[in-house]
Amino acid sequence: LSMQVAAASPVWITREDVPAEVVEKEREVYRGQLADQKKPAQVLDKIIEGKLGGFYAQVVLLDQPSIRDGSQTISQLITAYGAKTGENIQINRFVRFRVGDTE
């Protein structure tokens, strides 16, 4: 998991951890991108939600594709490993250090 955090640079652990204002800002960006589309509002909403899924896959650890097996998300790997070991595995926090960072 430490390689995942180092390589993929997640910002949050779960979707629920992403502040509402960040999610709304992303939605606004997507609305702007789709402004010239002549589709019903419900279709545009589904497109926006799909784009949000891509956003989450970039910034949410549990939604990221594994760097070792891109066909599975980190959440799926944790669930599979938990089932295999019989343990309830949860990630509560992570820290990422980068060479050259001063904070």
Secondary structure, DSSP 8 states (H G I E B T S, - for coil): -HHHHHHH--SBSSGGGS-HHHHHHHHHHHHHHTTT----HHHHHHHHHHHHHHHHHHHBGGGSB-SS-TTSBHHHHHHHHHHHHT------------TT---
